[in-house]
């Protein structure tokens, strides 16, 4: 079952091309611009912002016995976190995301194929 899944993934045009072209992270050798650094910071900050804040709101809602604190506050916090993430992605651009995704695909598929044999 797992070998069929690995074969199907490995035979997708995207994975085949990433393996054939030996996708790497050489584009990251250049010094990143302030815009890219700010975008990466915002992406990371969005993760830090979301779940700890929502967890704290849930704890506060339990303590105050007011479930709406968690419901409304959680939705607003999650929405803010999503907006921060999107701003980070906008600043970083799709170029660096695509480069990283191609490399990660190549590495993962090659490791899965190696385990399969």
C-alpha positions as CSV (number, residue, x, y, z in Angstrom):
1,X,0.0,0.0,0.0
2,X,2.7,2.5,1.0
3,X,4.9,1.6,-1.9
4,X,2.0,2.3,-4.3
5,X,1.5,5.7,-2.7
6,X,5.3,6.5,-3.0
7,X,5.3,5.4,-6.6
8,X,2.3,7.6,-7.5
9,X,4.0,10.6,-5.8
10,X,7.3,9.9,-7.5
11,X,5.6,9.7,-10.9
12,X,3.9,13.1,-10.7
13,X,5.4,15.5,-13.2
14,X,6.4,17.9,-10.4
15,X,8.3,15.3,-8.4
16,X,10.0,13.8,-11.5
17,X,11.1,17.2,-12.7
18,X,12.5,18.1,-9.2
19,X,14.5,14.9,-9.1
20,X,15.7,15.2,-12.7
21,X,16.9,18.8,-12.2
22,X,18.3,17.9,-8.8
23,X,16.5,20.8,-7.2
24,X,18.6,22.5,-4.6
25,X,18.7,25.6,-2.4
26,X,21.4,27.4,-4.3
27,X,19.2,30.4,-4.7
28,X,19.5,31.0,-1.0
29,X,23.2,31.6,-1.2
30,X,22.6,35.3,-2.0
31,X,22.2,37.7,0.8
32,X,18.4,38.1,1.4
33,X,17.0,41.6,1.1
34,X,15.3,43.4,4.1
35,X,12.0,42.7,2.5
36,X,12.6,39.0,2.4
37,X,13.9,39.0,6.0
38,X,10.8,40.9,7.2
39,X,8.6,38.5,5.3
40,X,10.2,35.5,7.0
41,X,10.0,37.2,10.3
42,X,6.2,37.8,9.8
43,X,5.6,34.2,8.8
44,X,7.4,32.9,11.9
45,X,5.6,35.5,14.1
46,X,2.3,34.4,12.8
47,X,2.8,30.9,14.2
48,X,4.0,32.3,17.6
49,X,1.0,34.7,17.6
50,X,-1.8,32.2,16.9
51,X,-1.9,29.1,19.1
52,X,-0.4,30.4,22.3
53,X,-2.8,33.4,22.3
54,X,-5.7,31.2,21.5
55,X,-4.7,28.8,24.2
56,X,-4.5,31.7,26.7
57,X,-7.9,32.9,25.6
58,X,-9.3,29.5,26.2
59,X,-7.8,29.3,29.6
60,X,-9.2,32.8,30.4
61,X,-12.6,31.7,29.1
62,X,-12.6,28.7,31.5
63,X,-11.4,30.9,34.4
64,X,-14.1,33.6,33.8
65,X,-16.7,31.0,32.8
66,X,-17.4,33.1,29.6
67,X,-17.1,30.8,26.5
68,X,-17.5,33.8,24.2
69,X,-14.1,35.1,25.3
70,X,-12.6,32.0,23.6
71,X,-15.0,31.9,20.7
72,X,-14.7,35.6,19.6
73,X,-11.2,36.2,20.8
74,X,-10.0,33.0,19.2
75,X,-11.5,33.9,15.9
76,X,-10.1,37.4,16.0
77,X,-6.7,36.2,17.0
78,X,-6.6,33.5,14.3
79,X,-7.7,36.0,11.7
80,X,-5.0,38.4,12.8
81,X,-2.4,35.6,12.6
82,X,-3.6,34.6,9.1
83,X,-3.3,38.2,8.0
84,X,0.2,38.4,9.4
85,X,1.1,35.2,7.6
86,X,-0.2,36.4,4.3
87,X,1.7,39.7,4.7
88,X,4.8,37.7,5.2
89,X,4.2,35.5,2.2
90,X,3.6,38.6,0.1
91,X,6.8,40.2,1.2
92,X,8.9,37.0,0.7
93,X,7.3,36.3,-2.7
94,X,6.4,33.0,-4.3
95,X,9.9,32.6,-5.8
96,X,11.5,31.5,-2.5
97,X,8.6,29.4,-1.5
98,X,8.6,27.5,-4.8
99,X,12.4,26.9,-4.6
100,X,12.1,25.5,-1.1
101,X,9.1,23.3,-2.0
102,X,10.8,21.8,-5.0
103,X,13.9,21.0,-2.9
104,X,11.8,19.5,-0.1
105,X,9.8,17.4,-2.6
106,X,13.0,16.0,-4.2
107,X,14.5,15.1,-0.8
108,X,11.4,13.5,0.5
109,X,10.7,11.5,-2.6
110,X,14.3,10.3,-2.9
111,X,14.3,9.2,0.8
112,X,10.9,7.4,0.4
113,X,12.1,5.6,-2.8
114,X,15.4,4.6,-1.0
115,X,13.4,3.1,1.9
116,X,11.2,1.3,-0.5
117,X,14.0,-0.7,-2.1
